[in-house]
Amino acid sequence: MTLRLGDTAPDFEQDSSTGRLRFYDWAGDSWVVLFSHPADFTPVCTTELGLTAKLKPEFDKRNVKAIALSVDPADKHKEWIKDIEETQQTVVGFPIIADADKTVSELYDMIHPNQSATATVRSLFVIDPAKKVRLMITYPMSTGRNFDEVLRVIDALQLSDGYTVATPGNWKDGDDVIIPLSVQDPAQLQQKFPKGYTAPRPYLRLTPQPNK
């Protein structure tokens, strides 16, 4: 199965480090970061899960839940969590899906045979409260993910959902944003963007971030 942006994220029921888990029920009305890693007791993954655990306050501020996955069993996850917590000086407060039968890996196309026929690559999905896939990033096994970028994109997505704006390249919270070309009516522009805007080109209109 191939997922695309805007698709409904597949529901599933699977074992995890915190017990049996039904994805939709667990997610509730939160945003979700679902990310896979190749195997337990591996160095890059240990740092990634430790970093994710440390980012819990940032995820909480954004109404985001994190959930990890590998094809290792739940008892192995529980043992690995001890290593993560000790070496990364944190507490893993999120589930790790035990996808031993690869059900979830296949639903989310996380196994790329040219990388490994059995292990999941570093796939990451941002899923909104309506269970729509809003972001997909895939890293090779050897490269750890940039979770600052994940937070940045979540900020951009939530801002775009709340206001009729787009974000420029390298945008970060507080920077000017872009007025989409779909907004042309002068009265609507005045209503939506009371701070005004600059237009170095007719198709490029910049306005201060609405919620700042």
C-alpha positions in Angstrom: 0.0 0.0 0.0 1.3 3.5 -0.9 0.2 6.4 1.2 0.0 9.9 -0.1 -0.5 13.3 1.5 -4.1 13.8 2.3 -4.9 10.1 2.5 -6.6 8.8 5.6 -4.0 7.1 7.8 -4.9 3.4 8.2 -6.2 2.3 11.6 -4.6 -0.8 13.2 -4.5 -2.8 16.3 -1.1 -4.1 17.4 1.0 -5.0 20.4 3.2 -2.3 21.9 5.6 -1.6 24.8 2.5 -0.3 26.8 0.2 -3.2 25.8 -2.3 -3.9 23.1 -3.1 -0.6 21.2 -5.8 0.4 18.7 -4.3 3.4 16.8 -7.4 5.6 16.4 -8.5 5.1 20.0 -5.0 5.9 21.2 -4.7 9.0 19.0 -8.0 10.5 20.0 -8.2 14.1 18.9 -4.5 14.7 18.9 -2.0 15.2 16.2 0.3 12.2 15.9 4.0 11.7 14.9 4.3 8.0 13.9 7.9 7.0 13.2 9.6 3.7 12.5 13.1 2.6 13.2 15.1 -0.4 11.8 15.7 -2.4 15.0 16.0 -2.2 18.8 19.3 -2.0 20.5 20.8 0.0 17.6 22.8 3.3 18.1 21.0 5.8 15.9 17.6 4.7 17.0 18.6 4.9 20.7 19.5 8.6 20.2 16.3 9.3 18.2 13.9 7.8 20.8 15.8 9.6 23.6 15.4 12.9 21.7 11.7 12.2 21.1 11.2 11.6 24.8 12.9 14.8 25.7 10.7 16.7 23.3 7.5 15.7 25.1 6.9 19.2 26.5 7.1 20.6 22.9 4.8 18.0 21.6 2.3 18.6 24.4 2.2 22.3 23.6 1.2 21.4 20.1 -1.4 18.6 21.0 0.9 16.0 19.5 1.4 12.4 20.6 4.5 10.4 19.5 4.5 6.7 18.8 7.4 4.6 17.5 7.5 1.3 15.7 9.9 -1.5 14.8 9.4 -5.1 13.9 10.9 -6.3 17.1 8.6 -7.8 19.8 7.2 -6.0 22.8 9.4 -7.7 25.4 12.5 -6.6 23.5 11.1 -3.0 23.3 10.7 -3.0 27.1 14.3 -4.1 27.6 15.6 -1.5 25.1 13.7 1.3 26.8 15.8 0.8 29.9 18.9 1.4 27.8 17.4 4.5 26.2 16.5 6.0 29.5 19.9 5.3 31.0 22.0 6.4 28.1 19.9 9.4 27.0 19.0 10.6 30.6 15.2 10.7 29.9 12.0 8.8 30.4 10.3 7.2 27.4 6.7 8.2 27.8 5.3 7.0 24.5 4.5 3.6 23.1 6.8 1.6 20.8 4.7 -0.6 18.5 5.8 -4.2 18.3 5.1 -4.9 14.6 6.5 -8.4 14.6 4.1 -9.6 11.9 4.8 -6.4 9.8 1.1 -5.5 9.6 1.6 -1.8 10.3 4.9 -1.7 8.3 3.0 -2.9 5.2 0.0 -0.6 5.8 2.4 2.4 5.9 4.9 1.1 3.3 7.8 1.3 5.8 9.8 -1.6 4.4 12.0 -0.7 1.4 13.5 -3.8 0.0 16.6 -2.1 -1.5 17.5 -1.0 2.1 16.3 -4.1 3.9 13.8 -6.8 3.1 12.9 -7.3 6.8 13.6 -4.0 8.7 11.7 -0.8 8.5 13.5 2.3 7.2 13.3 5.6 9.1 9.8 6.6 8.0 7.9 9.4 9.7 4.3 10.5 9.4 2.5 13.5 10.8 -1.2 12.7 11.1 -3.8 15.3 12.0 -6.8 14.9 14.4 -9.0 14.0 11.3 -6.6 11.1 10.7 -5.3 12.6 7.5 -1.6 12.2 6.5 -0.1 15.7 6.5 3.6 15.0 6.2 5.8 12.1 5.2 9.6 12.0 5.6 11.8 9.0 4.9 15.4 8.8 5.9 18.0 6.1 5.2 18.9 3.7 8.0 22.2 5.4 8.6 20.9 8.9 9.1 19.2 10.1 12.2 16.2 12.4 11.8 16.0 16.1 12.5 13.2 16.5 15.0 13.5 20.3 15.0 12.3 20.1 11.4 9.4 17.9 12.5 8.3 20.5 15.1 8.8 23.3 12.5 6.5 21.6 10.0 3.9 20.9 12.6 3.9 24.6 13.6 3.5 25.4 9.9 0.7 23.0 9.4 -1.2 24.1 12.4 -0.8 27.7 11.5 -2.0 27.1 7.9 -5.0 25.2 9.3 -5.9 28.1 11.6 -5.3 30.9 9.1 -5.3 31.2 5.4 -1.6 31.3 5.0 1.4 29.4 3.6 5.0 29.4 4.9 8.1 30.4 3.0 11.3 28.3 2.8 13.2 28.1 6.1 10.2 29.6 7.9 10.1 29.4 11.7 7.6 30.4 14.2 7.3 34.2 14.3 8.5 34.9 10.7 6.4 36.5 8.1 4.1 34.2 6.1 2.7 34.1 2.6 -0.8 35.0 1.5 -2.0 32.2 -0.9 -3.0 33.2 -4.4 -6.5 31.9 -3.7 -7.1 35.0 -1.6 -7.7 37.9 -4.0 -10.8 39.8 -2.9 -9.7 43.1 -1.3 -12.3 42.9 1.5 -11.2 39.4 2.4 -7.6 40.5 2.4 -8.4 43.4 4.7 -10.4 41.1 7.0 -7.9 38.2 7.1 -4.7 40.3 7.2 -5.4 43.5 9.2 -1.6 44.0 9.6 -1.3 44.5 5.9 1.2 43.0 3.5 4.1 43.7 1.2 4.1 42.4 -2.4 7.5 42.4 -4.1 5.7 40.6 -6.9 1.9 40.3 -7.5 2.2 36.6 -6.7 4.4 37.0 -3.7 2.6 38.7 -0.8 4.2 38.6 2.7 2.3 39.4 5.9 3.2 39.2 9.6 2.3 35.9 11.2 -1.3 36.2 12.3 -1.1 34.8 15.8 1.9 36.9 16.8 
